[in-house]
Amino acid sequence: MTSRLLRIAAAAEVITLVLMLANLFTAHVPEISSLLGPTHGCAYLLVVIGTLRHPGADGRTKLLAILPGLGGLFAERRIAYRHAH
């Protein structure tokens, strides 16, 4: 997975998580949950698998990717930083 796709998947993971939590604490519309839940799950799996397969990911980066929510963003940033230096 390219860094660009990893960045998109990590952003999608965070955005869908925020939207799911907002829905949970406000209107709690079941249709929104049934749409966002699988989307969030797919984005999370893409982040984890993409990070595990990325040639620039070390052990710490791979552990970061497993963290739900912000872990994908942290992993992507770490890969980009390590690639730049």
Secondary structure, DSSP 8 states (H G I E B T S, - for coil): --HHHHHHHHHHHHHHHHHHHHHHHTT--HHHHHHHHHHHHHHHHHHHHHHHH-TT--HHHHHHHHSTTTHHHHHHHHHHHHHH-
